[in-house]
Amino acid sequence: MNQTTLKYYEKDGKNIAERYESADVSELHRVLNASFTLPARLLELGCGSGRDAAFMIKQGFHVTAVDGSAMMIESARH
């Protein structure tokens, strides 16, 4: 992640996380769920708010999620 992008996420991470969480991603989640078989271990790079990692965990997958922004990691923890 370049420094300009990282600064953007650090500055406005809370608002960005709220937008991520409110987006309709039902089709994405359908595709994700259909793309892997249990008990897959998944690595999500650039997890943002953690929305997709949380979904996959609820489906029973083992997920490791990382992000370059401390602000976004904090959002993902909640």
Secondary structure, 3 states (H helix, E strand, C coil): CCHHHHHHHHHHHHHHHHHHHHCCCHHHHHHHHHHCCCCCEEEEECCCCCHHHHHHHHCCCEEEEECCCHHHHHHHHC
